[in-house]
Amino acid sequence: MGRTCRSVRMGSHDLAARWLKASRALSKEDQIYGQRLAEMAMDADGGLREDG
């Protein structure tokens, strides 16, 4: 049987992905802030990253 509830790590990964996508719509100067928020969301999940 599959899980019916999403884990916190899955939620923080999705949140980070949304911030990265949204940061592209910001001005070049402000994009770093969206990217930093995405990094913080990924760090909040215990440092678990798909790329490493």
Secondary structure, 3 states (H helix, E strand, C coil): CCCCCCCHHHHHHHHHHHHHHHHCCCCHHHHHHHHHHHHHHHHHCCCCCCCC
